[in-house]
Amino acid sequence: MGRGRRIGLLPDLMIGYSQSKWVAEKLLLQARELGLTIDIFRLGRISSNSNGVWNEKDMLYKVFESFIEQRILPFKEEIHFELMPVDFVSEFIYKISRLKENQKLGIYHMFNDQRVSSEFVTSFFEKMKYLTPIWIWKNGYNL
């Protein structure tokens, strides 16, 4: 990507968040071409640490917290959460940073292919008597 060369935007990058990540990565790749050492980590959803301690300002934490406060779960259809413990992610990045340059790949895709189902989340909260699934609550069923 030489100077003055246009970088085409892909049609599936329709929202600002995706676009800004894409632009930032392109700038890093250009910096690499100029000789800087660059590692790019494409991360999945970072969650709690391995012991279950969350950042209380995390968006997904806030979503689950609102379920508890409202005593409802809005999952009627099965969905899956792709979560990676923050301590796992940070250890991986640290270990990569310690490698010699000739051992590095440069771009790393990190995700957890063992997703957590909404059924698991629902059953956990129901067992804890924290929540009533929203479809039961809306239809006036008693638990």
Secondary structure, DSSP 8 states (H G I E B T S, - for coil): --TT------TT--SHHHHHHHHHHHHHHHHHHTT----EEEE-EEES-TTS---TT-HHHHHHHHHHHHTEE--SS--EE-EEEHHHHHHHHHHHHTS-GGG--SEEEE--SS-EEHHHHHHHHHHTT--EEHHHHHTT---
